[in-house]
């Protein structure tokens, strides 16, 4: 089940932000995230804020949230945001539908949300509009309709091409289905298509991982994300590990799988631009995620969604019924917020930019962190030539130890 939200200060009922948070609005890119909290089934490794029909039915009542009416509910929060944010004509440069399973909503419903965002904030002429898609919930017709609705980028959850790995993850799709989806997406006119993979699943071998990577590459996406499996507390997978039914992911195996991924994806012409992401070109990179990693601002719509504007970060109540109740009462759905100090914002900038292939300027580092960075150059964690040019860029070894590098820098 989804984890708990962090604590924070109370948000005004109208959702208003401190004046100093909105003064610079528009100086950096503005993105929109839309959380769709529905899933047909819950995967055994997932602790995202998602709900099956059975889980929602257990709390059905006055504010029961249906998939059919969800786009109208999101529209209410969009109207609230329009009253909070400065009316300076700052269009959204990116829109990202995540979940959950956004494609459980009909293409027309997703299109209605895109239209509402365009009407309210405006969309940049070259706006990137991404939809995460479960391979089992779309076919050629739905993909054509999504493209017609204004979606420009698709991200398919592939995870693995190996049946026994998919079974451990409790994934419902057939191994070849994501590959068909890439082909259908290309036929529908999508230039940008991504596949998401997971490595380190208990029982997965190096050859299994190579098989998944080869299948993904053969499908011809222009972007691949490869994430190490994390066993989250409260999931079915965590319970199986705790009972000894399956082994916990092995750190050494994880490192080996990362090296295999980088080798095979690089050989196929995909270049890493963030620790877990590879793209065919700069145009193929996820601009929405880059907005997160480079200090942009965004409003997250939907239950449990997080937002950030001007150093203020807030998060919505998690359950769809609670979210609906707040909006129906004319109240902000935000559960709480925090105001980041200058030191906290600096630390987060270092933490996030260090994950990027372009790295970060050494001017962001304090004296202590700068001394640590000099040691990391000698330890071959940081690229020496980039360092000499004034930037901190991780080597392949540094990427394998990125968490430790960031910890020492912050």
DRENDO-1510 file (C-alpha; in Angstrom, 1 decimal, always signed):
<recs>
REC; n; res; u; v; w
REC; 1; UNK; +0.0; +0.0; +0.0 .
REC; 2; UNK; +1.1; +3.6; -0.5 .
REC; 3; UNK; +3.4; +5.0; +2.2 .
REC; 4; UNK; +2.6; +7.9; +4.5 .
REC; 5; UNK; +3.0; +11.6; +3.6 .
REC; 6; UNK; +5.6; +13.8; +5.3 .
REC; 7; UNK; +4.6; +16.2; +7.9 .
REC; 8; UNK; +4.7; +20.0; +7.2 .
REC; 9; UNK; +3.0; +23.3; +7.9 .
REC; 10; UNK; -0.6; +23.9; +7.3 .
REC; 11; UNK; -1.7; +25.2; +3.8 .
REC; 12; UNK; -4.3; +28.0; +3.6 .
REC; 13; UNK; -7.7; +26.7; +2.5 .
REC; 14; UNK; -7.5; +28.6; -0.7 .
REC; 15; UNK; -4.0; +27.2; -1.4 .
REC; 16; UNK; -2.4; +30.6; -1.6 .
REC; 17; UNK; +1.4; +30.8; -1.6 .
REC; 18; UNK; +3.7; +33.3; +0.2 .
REC; 19; UNK; +4.3; +36.4; -1.9 .
REC; 20; UNK; +8.0; +35.8; -2.2 .
REC; 21; UNK; +7.4; +32.3; -3.7 .
REC; 22; UNK; +5.5; +33.7; -6.7 .
REC; 23; UNK; +7.6; +36.8; -7.3 .
REC; 24; UNK; +9.9; +35.0; -9.7 .
REC; 25; UNK; +7.3; +32.7; -11.3 .
REC; 26; UNK; +8.0; +32.4; -15.0 .
REC; 27; UNK; +11.8; +32.9; -14.7 .
REC; 28; UNK; +12.3; +29.1; -14.9 .
REC; 29; UNK; +10.3; +26.5; -16.9 .
REC; 30; UNK; +6.9; +25.6; -15.6 .
REC; 31; UNK; +5.6; +22.1; -15.8 .
REC; 32; UNK; +2.4; +20.3; -15.0 .
REC; 33; UNK; +2.1; +16.8; -13.5 .
REC; 34; UNK; -1.2; +15.0; -13.4 .
REC; 35; UNK; -1.5; +11.9; -11.2 .
REC; 36; UNK; -4.0; +9.3; -12.2 .
REC; 37; UNK; -4.4; +7.0; -9.1 .
REC; 38; UNK; -6.2; +4.0; -10.8 .
REC; 39; UNK; -4.8; +0.6; -11.5 .
REC; 40; UNK; -6.4; -2.7; -12.5 .
REC; 41; UNK; -4.2; -4.6; -10.1 .
REC; 42; UNK; -1.4; -3.7; -7.8 .
REC; 43; UNK; +2.0; -4.9; -8.8 .
REC; 44; UNK; +3.9; -6.7; -5.9 .
REC; 45; UNK; +6.7; -4.2; -5.8 .
REC; 46; UNK; +4.7; -1.0; -6.1 .
REC; 47; UNK; +4.1; +1.5; -3.2 .
REC; 48; UNK; +2.9; +4.3; -5.5 .
REC; 49; UNK; -0.3; +6.2; -4.5 .
REC; 50; UNK; -2.6; +4.0; -6.6 .
REC; 51; UNK; -5.8; +2.2; -6.0 .
REC; 52; UNK; -7.7; -0.7; -7.6 .
REC; 53; UNK; -11.5; -0.7; -8.0 .
REC; 54; UNK; -11.8; -3.0; -5.0 .
REC; 55; UNK; -9.7; -0.7; -2.8 .
REC; 56; UNK; -11.7; +2.3; -3.8 .
REC; 57; UNK; -15.0; +0.5; -3.4 .
REC; 58; UNK; -14.1; -0.2; +0.2 .
REC; 59; UNK; -14.5; +3.5; +0.9 .
REC; 60; UNK; -17.2; +4.4; -1.6 .
REC; 61; UNK; -19.6; +7.1; -0.5 .
REC; 62; UNK; -20.5; +10.7; -1.1 .
REC; 63; UNK; -17.1; +11.5; -2.4 .
REC; 64; UNK; -16.4; +8.3; -4.2 .
REC; 65; UNK; -14.1; +9.0; -7.2 .
REC; 66; UNK; -14.9; +7.2; -10.5 .
REC; 67; UNK; -12.6; +7.0; -13.4 .
REC; 68; UNK; -15.3; +8.4; -15.7 .
REC; 69; UNK; -15.5; +11.7; -13.7 .
REC; 70; UNK; -11.8; +12.0; -12.7 .
REC; 71; UNK; -10.9; +14.5; -15.5 .
REC; 72; UNK; -13.6; +16.8; -14.2 .
REC; 73; UNK; -12.2; +16.5; -10.7 .
REC; 74; UNK; -8.7; +17.5; -11.9 .
REC; 75; UNK; -10.2; +20.4; -13.7 .
REC; 76; UNK; -11.4; +21.8; -10.3 .
REC; 77; UNK; -7.8; +21.8; -9.0 .
REC; 78; UNK; -6.6; +23.5; -12.2 .
REC; 79; UNK; -9.1; +26.3; -11.6 .
REC; 80; UNK; -7.7; +26.6; -8.0 .
REC; 81; UNK; -4.2; +26.8; -9.3 .
REC; 82; UNK; -5.2; +29.5; -11.8 .
REC; 83; UNK; -6.2; +31.7; -8.8 .
REC; 84; UNK; -3.0; +31.0; -6.9 .
REC; 85; UNK; -0.4; +31.4; -9.6 .
REC; 86; UNK; +0.4; +34.9; -11.1 .
REC; 87; UNK; -1.5; +35.7; -14.2 .
REC; 88; UNK; +1.6; +36.4; -16.3 .
REC; 89; UNK; +0.9; +34.2; -19.3 .
REC; 90; UNK; +3.5; +31.6; -18.3 .
REC; 91; UNK; +2.6; +28.6; -20.4 .
REC; 92; UNK; +3.3; +25.0; -19.4 .
REC; 93; UNK; +6.4; +23.8; -21.2 .
REC; 94; UNK; +5.7; +20.1; -20.2 .
REC; 95; UNK; +2.8; +18.0; -19.1 .
REC; 96; UNK; +3.2; +14.6; -17.6 .
REC; 97; UNK; +0.5; +12.1; -16.9 .
REC; 98; UNK; +1.7; +9.5; -14.3 .
REC; 99; UNK; +0.2; +7.0; -12.0 .
REC; 100; UNK; -1.1; +4.6; -11.5 .
REC; 101; UNK; -2.3; +3.8; -15.0 .
REC; 102; UNK; -3.2; +7.0; -16.9 .
REC; 103; UNK; -4.3; +4.9; -19.9 .
REC; 104; UNK; -7.2; +3.5; -17.8 .
REC; 105; UNK; -8.8; +6.9; -18.6 .
REC; 106; UNK; -10.1; +7.1; -22.2 .
REC; 107; UNK; -8.0; +9.2; -24.6 .
REC; 108; UNK; -10.8; +11.7; -24.7 .
REC; 109; UNK; -10.7; +12.2; -21.0 .
REC; 110; UNK; -6.9; +12.7; -21.1 .
REC; 111; UNK; -7.4; +15.1; -24.0 .
REC; 112; UNK; -10.0; +17.0; -21.9 .
REC; 113; UNK; -7.3; +17.6; -19.2 .
REC; 114; UNK; -4.8; +18.7; -21.8 .
REC; 115; UNK; -7.4; +21.1; -23.1 .
REC; 116; UNK; -8.1; +22.4; -19.7 .
REC; 117; UNK; -4.4; +23.0; -19.0 .
REC; 118; UNK; -4.0; +24.8; -22.4 .
REC; 119; UNK; -7.0; +26.9; -21.8 .
REC; 120; UNK; -6.0; +27.9; -18.2 .
REC; 121; UNK; -2.2; +28.3; -18.4 .
REC; 122; UNK; -1.4; +28.0; -22.1 .
REC; 123; UNK; +0.9; +25.4; -23.6 .
REC; 124; UNK; +4.3; +26.3; -25.1 .
REC; 125; UNK; +4.4; +25.9; -28.9 .
REC; 126; UNK; +6.8; +23.0; -28.5 .
REC; 127; UNK; +5.3; +21.6; -25.3 .
REC; 128; UNK; +6.1; +18.0; -24.4 .
REC; 129; UNK; +3.0; +16.1; -23.3 .
REC; 130; UNK; +3.9; +12.6; -21.9 .
REC; 131; UNK; +1.5; +9.8; -20.9 .
REC; 132; UNK; +2.7; +6.8; -19.0 .
REC; 133; UNK; +1.0; +3.7; -20.5 .
REC; 134; UNK; +0.4; +0.2; -19.4 .
REC; 135; UNK; +0.9; -2.0; -22.5 .
REC; 136; UNK; -2.3; -4.0; -21.7 .
REC; 137; UNK; -4.5; -0.9; -21.7 .
REC; 138; UNK; -3.8; +0.5; -25.2 .
REC; 139; UNK; -3.9; -0.7; -28.8 .
REC; 140; UNK; -3.5; +0.9; -32.2 .
REC; 141; UNK; -6.8; +2.8; -32.0 .
REC; 142; UNK; -6.2; +4.2; -28.5 .
REC; 143; UNK; -2.7; +5.4; -29.5 .
REC; 144; UNK; -4.0; +7.2; -32.6 .
REC; 145; UNK; -6.6; +8.9; -30.4 .
REC; 146; UNK; -3.9; +9.9; -27.8 .
REC; 147; UNK; -1.8; +11.5; -30.6 .
REC; 148; UNK; -4.8; +13.3; -31.9 .
REC; 149; UNK; -5.6; +14.6; -28.4 .
REC; 150; UNK; -2.2; +16.3; -28.2 .
REC; 151; UNK; +0.0; +13.7; -26.5 .
REC; 152; UNK; +3.6; +14.0; -28.0 .
REC; 153; UNK; +5.4; +11.3; -26.0 .
REC; 154; UNK; +4.6; +7.9; -24.6 .
REC; 155; UNK; +6.4; +5.9; -21.8 .
REC; 156; UNK; +5.5; +2.2; -21.7 .
REC; 157; UNK; +6.1; +0.1; -18.6 .
REC; 158; UNK; +8.0; -2.9; -20.0 .
REC; 159; UNK; +10.0; -3.9; -16.9 .
REC; 160; UNK; +11.2; -7.2; -18.4 .
REC; 161; UNK; +10.9; -9.4; -21.4 .
REC; 162; UNK; +11.3; -12.6; -19.3 .
REC; 163; UNK; +8.2; -14.3; -18.2 .
REC; 164; UNK; +9.5; -15.6; -14.8 .
REC; 165; UNK; +10.8; -12.1; -13.9 .
REC; 166; UNK; +7.4; -10.5; -14.8 .
REC; 167; UNK; +5.7; -13.1; -12.5 .
REC; 168; UNK; +7.9; -12.1; -9.6 .
REC; 169; UNK; +7.0; -8.5; -10.2 .
REC; 170; UNK; +3.3; -9.4; -10.5 .
REC; 171; UNK; +3.1; -7.6; -13.9 .
REC; 172; UNK; +0.1; -8.6; -15.9 .
REC; 173; UNK; +1.3; -7.9; -19.5 .
REC; 174; UNK; +2.7; -10.5; -21.9 .
REC; 175; UNK; +6.4; -10.1; -22.6 .
REC; 176; UNK; +6.0; -9.1; -26.2 .
REC; 177; UNK; +3.2; -6.6; -25.7 .
REC; 178; UNK; +5.3; -3.5; -25.0 .
REC; 179; UNK; +7.3; -4.1; -28.2 .
REC; 180; UNK; +4.0; -4.2; -30.2 .
REC; 181; UNK; +3.1; -0.9; -28.4 .
REC; 182; UNK; +6.2; +0.8; -29.7 .
REC; 183; UNK; +5.4; -0.3; -33.2 .
REC; 184; UNK; +1.8; +0.9; -32.9 .
REC; 185; UNK; +3.0; +4.2; -31.4 .
REC; 186; UNK; +5.3; +4.8; -34.4 .
REC; 187; UNK; +2.5; +4.1; -36.8 .
REC; 188; UNK; +0.3; +6.5; -34.9 .
REC; 189; UNK; +2.8; +9.3; -35.5 .
REC; 190; UNK; +4.7; +9.4; -32.1 .
REC; 191; UNK; +8.3; +10.5; -32.6 .
REC; 192; UNK; +9.2; +10.0; -28.9 .
REC; 193; UNK; +8.6; +6.7; -27.3 .
REC; 194; UNK; +10.2; +5.4; -24.1 .
REC; 195; UNK; +10.4; +2.0; -22.5 .
REC; 196; UNK; +10.9; +1.5; -18.7 .
REC; 197; UNK; +12.9; -1.4; -17.4 .
REC; 198; UNK; +13.6; -2.8; -13.9 .
REC; 199; UNK; +16.7; -4.8; -13.1 .
REC; 200; UNK; +17.7; -6.8; -10.0 .
REC; 201; UNK; +14.4; -8.7; -9.6 .
REC; 202; UNK; +15.0; -11.8; -7.4 .
REC; 203; UNK; +15.7; -14.8; -9.7 .
REC; 204; UNK; +16.8; -12.6; -12.6 .
REC; 205; UNK; +20.1; -13.6; -14.1 .
REC; 206; UNK; +22.6; -11.5; -16.1 .
REC; 207; UNK; +21.4; -13.3; -19.3 .
REC; 208; UNK; +17.7; -12.6; -18.4 .
REC; 209; UNK; +18.7; -8.9; -18.1 .
REC; 210; UNK; +20.5; -9.0; -21.4 .
REC; 211; UNK; +17.5; -10.6; -23.0 .
REC; 212; UNK; +15.2; -7.8; -21.8 .
REC; 213; UNK; +17.6; -5.1; -23.0 .
REC; 214; UNK; +18.0; -6.7; -26.4 .
REC; 215; UNK; +14.2; -6.9; -26.8 .
REC; 216; UNK; +13.8; -3.2; -25.8 .
REC; 217; UNK; +16.6; -2.1; -28.2 .
REC; 218; UNK; +15.1; -4.1; -31.0 .
REC; 219; UNK; +11.7; -2.4; -30.5 .
REC; 220; UNK; +13.4; +0.9; -31.5 .
REC; 221; UNK; +12.4; +3.4; -28.7 .
REC; 222; UNK; +14.3; +6.7; -28.7 .
REC; 223; UNK; +14.5; +6.6; -24.8 .
REC; 224; UNK; +15.0; +3.9; -22.2 .
REC; 225; UNK; +14.8; +4.1; -18.5 .
REC; 226; UNK; +16.4; +1.4; -16.4 .
REC; 227; UNK; +15.8; +1.4; -12.7 .
REC; 228; UNK; +17.2; -0.8; -9.9 .
REC; 229; UNK; +14.5; -2.7; -8.1 .
REC; 230; UNK; +13.8; -1.3; -4.6 .
REC; 231; UNK; +12.0; -3.4; -2.1 .
REC; 232; UNK; +9.6; -0.9; -0.5 .
REC; 233; UNK; +8.1; -1.5; +3.0 .
REC; 234; UNK; +4.5; -2.5; +2.9 .
REC; 235; UNK; +4.5; -4.2; -0.5 .
REC; 236; UNK; +3.8; -7.8; -1.2 .
REC; 237; UNK; +7.4; -8.2; -2.5 .
REC; 238; UNK; +8.7; -6.9; +0.8 .
REC; 239; UNK; +6.6; -9.4; +2.7 .
REC; 240; UNK; +7.9; -12.3; +0.5 .
REC; 241; UNK; +11.5; -11.2; +1.2 .
REC; 242; UNK; +10.8; -10.9; +4.9 .
REC; 243; UNK; +9.3; -14.4; +5.0 .
REC; 244; UNK; +12.3; -15.8; +3.1 .
REC; 245; UNK; +10.2; -16.9; +0.1 .
REC; 246; UNK; +12.5; -15.0; -2.3 .
REC; 247; UNK; +15.9; -13.4; -1.8 .
REC; 248; UNK; +16.5; -9.7; -1.5 .
REC; 249; UNK; +18.1; -7.9; -4.4 .
REC; 250; UNK; +21.9; -8.3; -4.4 .
REC; 251; UNK; +24.0; -5.0; -4.5 .
REC; 252; UNK; +26.8; -6.6; -6.5 .
REC; 253; UNK; +24.4; -8.0; -9.0 .
REC; 254; UNK; +22.7; -4.6; -9.3 .
REC; 255; UNK; +26.1; -3.0; -10.1 .
REC; 256; UNK; +26.7; -5.6; -12.8 .
REC; 257; UNK; +23.3; -5.1; -14.3 .
REC; 258; UNK; +23.9; -1.4; -14.5 .
REC; 259; UNK; +27.2; -1.9; -16.3 .
REC; 260; UNK; +25.4; -4.3; -18.7 .
REC; 261; UNK; +22.7; -1.8; -19.4 .
REC; 262; UNK; +25.1; +1.0; -20.1 .
REC; 263; UNK; +27.2; -1.1; -22.4 .
REC; 264; UNK; +24.3; -2.4; -24.4 .
REC; 265; UNK; +22.3; +0.8; -24.6 .
REC; 266; UNK; +25.4; +2.8; -25.5 .
REC; 267; UNK; +26.3; +0.3; -28.3 .
REC; 268; UNK; +22.7; +0.8; -29.6 .
REC; 269; UNK; +23.2; +4.6; -29.9 .
REC; 270; UNK; +21.4; +5.6; -26.7 .
REC; 271; UNK; +23.5; +7.9; -24.5 .
REC; 272; UNK; +23.1; +8.3; -20.7 .
REC; 273; UNK; +22.0; +11.8; -19.7 .
REC; 274; UNK; +20.8; +10.9; -16.1 .
REC; 275; UNK; +21.8; +8.0; -14.0 .
REC; 276; UNK; +18.9; +5.8; -15.0 .
REC; 277; UNK; +18.0; +7.3; -18.4 .
REC; 278; UNK; +19.4; +6.9; -21.9 .
REC; 279; UNK; +18.3; +8.8; -25.0 .
REC; 280; UNK; +19.0; +8.7; -28.8 .
REC; 281; UNK; +19.4; +12.5; -28.9 .
REC; 282; UNK; +18.9; +15.7; -26.9 .
REC; 283; UNK; +15.4; +15.9; -28.4 .
REC; 284; UNK; +14.6; +12.4; -27.0 .
REC; 285; UNK; +15.4; +13.3; -23.4 .
REC; 286; UNK; +12.5; +13.7; -21.0 .
REC; 287; UNK; +12.1; +17.4; -20.7 .
REC; 288; UNK; +9.6; +17.1; -17.9 .
REC; 289; UNK; +12.0; +15.1; -15.7 .
REC; 290; UNK; +14.8; +17.5; -16.6 .
REC; 291; UNK; +12.6; +20.2; -15.3 .
REC; 292; UNK; +12.6; +18.4; -11.9 .
REC; 293; UNK; +16.4; +17.8; -12.0 .
REC; 294; UNK; +17.3; +21.4; -12.9 .
REC; 295; UNK; +15.2; +23.4; -10.4 .
REC; 296; UNK; +12.1; +24.1; -12.5 .
REC; 297; UNK; +8.7; +24.8; -11.0 .
REC; 298; UNK; +5.6; +22.6; -11.4 .
REC; 299; UNK; +2.1; +22.0; -10.1 .
REC; 300; UNK; +1.1; +18.4; -9.4 .
REC; 301; UNK; -2.6; +17.7; -9.8 .
REC; 302; UNK; -4.4; +14.8; -8.3 .
REC; 303; UNK; -4.3; +12.8; -5.0 .
REC; 304; UNK; -0.9; +12.6; -3.4 .
REC; 305; UNK; +0.7; +14.8; -6.1 .
REC; 306; UNK; +3.7; +17.0; -5.1 .
REC; 307; UNK; +4.3; +20.6; -6.3 .
REC; 308; UNK; +7.0; +23.1; -6.2 .
REC; 309; UNK; +6.9; +26.9; -6.8 .
REC; 310; UNK; +9.5; +29.4; -5.6 .
REC; 311; UNK; +11.1; +27.2; -2.9 .
REC; 312; UNK; +7.7; +26.1; -1.5 .
REC; 313; UNK; +6.9; +22.4; -1.8 .
REC; 314; UNK; +3.5; +21.0; -1.0 .
REC; 315; UNK; +1.7; +17.7; -1.4 .
REC; 316; UNK; -1.9; +16.7; -1.8 .
REC; 317; UNK; -4.0; +14.4; +0.5 .
REC; 318; UNK; -3.5; +10.9; -0.7 .
REC; 319; UNK; -6.8; +9.2; -1.0 .
REC; 320; UNK; -9.0; +10.1; -4.0 .
REC; 321; UNK; -12.1; +10.4; -1.7 .
REC; 322; UNK; -10.3; +12.9; +0.6 .
REC; 323; UNK; -9.1; +14.8; -2.5 .
REC; 324; UNK; -12.6; +15.0; -3.9 .
REC; 325; UNK; -14.0; +16.1; -0.6 .
REC; 326; UNK; -11.6; +19.0; -0.3 .
REC; 327; UNK; -12.3; +20.2; -3.8 .
REC; 328; UNK; -16.1; +19.9; -3.4 .
REC; 329; UNK; -15.8; +22.0; -0.3 .
REC; 330; UNK; -13.9; +24.7; -2.2 .
REC; 331; UNK; -10.7; +23.9; -0.3 .
REC; 332; UNK; -7.2; +23.3; -1.5 .
REC; 333; UNK; -6.5; +19.5; -1.6 .
REC; 334; UNK; -3.0; +20.2; -0.2 .
REC; 335; UNK; -2.2; +18.2; +3.0 .
REC; 336; UNK; +0.8; +20.2; +4.1 .
REC; 337; UNK; +3.8; +22.1; +2.8 .
REC; 338; UNK; +7.4; +23.1; +3.5 .
REC; 339; UNK; +9.4; +26.2; +2.8 .
REC; 340; UNK; +12.9; +25.3; +1.7 .
REC; 341; UNK; +15.8; +27.4; +3.0 .
REC; 342; UNK; +18.5; +28.6; +0.8 .
REC; 343; UNK; +20.8; +25.9; +2.2 .
REC; 344; UNK; +18.2; +23.2; +1.5 .
REC; 345; UNK; +17.7; +24.4; -2.1 .
REC; 346; UNK; +21.4; +24.5; -2.7 .
REC; 347; UNK; +21.8; +20.9; -1.3 .
REC; 348; UNK; +19.0; +19.7; -3.5 .
REC; 349; UNK; +20.5; +21.3; -6.6 .
REC; 350; UNK; +23.8; +19.6; -6.0 .
REC; 351; UNK; +22.1; +16.3; -5.3 .
REC; 352; UNK; +20.0; +16.4; -8.5 .
REC; 353; UNK; +22.5; +17.9; -10.9 .
REC; 354; UNK; +25.2; +15.5; -9.9 .
REC; 355; UNK; +23.0; +12.8; -11.4 .
REC; 356; UNK; +23.1; +14.4; -14.8 .
REC; 357; UNK; +25.7; +13.7; -17.6 .
REC; 358; UNK; +26.3; +17.5; -17.8 .
REC; 359; UNK; +27.1; +17.5; -14.1 .
REC; 360; UNK; +27.2; +20.8; -12.1 .
REC; 361; UNK; +29.5; +23.8; -11.9 .
REC; 362; UNK; +32.1; +23.7; -9.2 .
REC; 363; UNK; +30.9; +27.1; -8.1 .
REC; 364; UNK; +27.9; +25.4; -6.4 .
REC; 365; UNK; +30.2; +23.6; -3.9 .
REC; 366; UNK; +31.2; +25.0; -0.5 .
REC; 367; UNK; +34.7; +24.7; +0.8 .
REC; 368; UNK; +34.2; +21.3; +2.5 .
REC; 369; UNK; +32.4; +19.9; -0.5 .
REC; 370; UNK; +35.1; +21.2; -2.8 .
REC; 371; UNK; +37.7; +19.5; -0.8 .
REC; 372; UNK; +35.7; +16.2; -1.0 .
REC; 373; UNK; +35.4; +16.7; -4.7 .
REC; 374; UNK; +39.2; +16.9; -5.1 .
REC; 375; UNK; +39.5; +13.6; -3.4 .
REC; 376; UNK; +36.9; +12.1; -5.7 .
REC; 377; UNK; +38.9; +13.1; -8.7 .
REC; 378; UNK; +41.9; +11.1; -7.3 .
REC; 379; UNK; +39.5; +8.2; -6.6 .
REC; 380; UNK; +38.3; +8.3; -10.2 .
REC; 381; UNK; +34.7; +9.0; -9.2 .
REC; 382; UNK; +34.7; +12.4; -10.9 .
REC; 383; UNK; +36.0; +13.0; -14.5 .
REC; 384; UNK; +39.3; +14.8; -14.3 .
REC; 385; UNK; +39.1; +16.7; -17.6 .
REC; 386; UNK; +35.6; +18.0; -16.8 .
REC; 387; UNK; +36.8; +19.0; -13.3 .
REC; 388; UNK; +39.7; +21.0; -14.8 .
REC; 389; UNK; +37.1; +22.8; -16.9 .
REC; 390; UNK; +35.1; +23.8; -13.8 .
REC; 391; UNK; +32.4; +21.1; -13.8 .
REC; 392; UNK; +31.8; +18.1; -11.6 .
REC; 393; UNK; +30.8; +15.1; -13.8 .
REC; 394; UNK; +30.6; +11.5; -12.6 .
REC; 395; UNK; +32.7; +8.8; -14.2 .
REC; 396; UNK; +31.2; +5.3; -14.8 .
REC; 397; UNK; +32.6; +4.3; -11.4 .
REC; 398; UNK; +31.1; +7.4; -9.9 .
REC; 399; UNK; +27.7; +6.6; -11.3 .
REC; 400; UNK; +27.8; +3.2; -9.6 .
REC; 401; UNK; +28.6; +5.0; -6.3 .
REC; 402; UNK; +26.4; +8.1; -6.9 .
REC; 403; UNK; +24.5; +7.9; -3.6 .
REC; 404; UNK; +27.8; +7.9; -1.7 .
REC; 405; UNK; +29.2; +10.7; -3.8 .
REC; 406; UNK; +26.2; +12.9; -3.3 .
REC; 407; UNK; +26.2; +12.2; +0.4 .
REC; 408; UNK; +29.8; +13.4; +0.8 .
REC; 409; UNK; +29.1; +16.5; -1.3 .
REC; 410; UNK; +26.1; +17.6; +0.7 .
</recs>
